[in-house]
Amino acid sequence: MANNQGRRRRFGSVRQLKSGRWQARYRDPNTGQLRSAEETYATKTDADVALTHIEADITRGRWSDPDAGKVHFGEYATAWLKDRKLAARSRERHESVIRLHLLPTFGERPLSSITTGQVRSWRTACLTRTGEATVVKAYQIMRAILNTAVDDELIRRNPCRIKGADRYDVPERPTLTVAEVFAVADAIAPRYRLLVLLAAFTGLRFGELASLRRRDVDSENSALMVRRSQAEMQTGALFDKAPKSDAGIRPVAFPTELLPDVKRHLDGFAGSGRDGHVFLGPQGGRLRRSNFRDDWIKARTTARITADVHFHDLRHTGNTLAASGASLRELMTRMGHSTPRAALIYQHVVSGRDREIADHLGSMIRKTRGDVDS
């Protein structure tokens, strides 16, 4: 027994401080320099146990530099965003979320000090002052930042471990009937009539419609070629961006019943030349959500649509209407939600099932117009 007590430790050492507490020391496996454990211990046994755990972590390759996690979250998040490959609009949104929702709480905190409990408290507080969708986005970004910190071996474990915090149930949005779509189209300013009809009967997004050029309109085949989408920065700058995937570049057939509206619009409101924008603002500039929103609300009211229908709900309307004549795969392709492999060749789509889907929508239009005329 006496021999065991006198044997020197093979790993590290412990010593008693003037305060009476015990300190564990060991060689840094990376630098070879002597370093102290992060905390002190009440007894020599506790210090010995701590050394045993440190040695085991080093042996198993699980040891991480305790000082690495001392970098502040704000500093690390800034570097993380700078290194991340993002589109301009996505980068702006990420920066805004980090600045407004993460830095006020975590900016000055060391990465290693952030706990799951703190993340949970932050999320609860956020939900009392902003929408759930924004909180979910903020949580997703924070989790991504800290996942990278784990990969960089700055922290051992990501504290963002709250079940269900990364998603939320989107409330069911209202849809319009074919008759209601035409009621709004009839009530809105003439330059926006086709915008409403195409949104409802092609399911294109506002940005996709706003970026359409004359050359993207195939009147012979009653189809639109979606190549890009307009985005708006917080500064007000507008730019066209490529779709998120190859599936976003797609031809979309529209009902031939809309051809008179298309030709009338191109003659009276579209920009000049093959690259002229199909839809323009009231002063002849680029179409913006801000210079269209009031017209939309006024037309919706005039058409006696009582539900709080947003313009984007026309896409949901088009999706719902088309679903009665399309398979899931066909609908995904038409809406631009397919995988990159599902991107189809223009002529094949125009002459195929997408044409049939548009014709089915056209039959709804004829039926509705017949009901109205009668």
Disulfide bonds with the S-S distance in Angstrom:
none
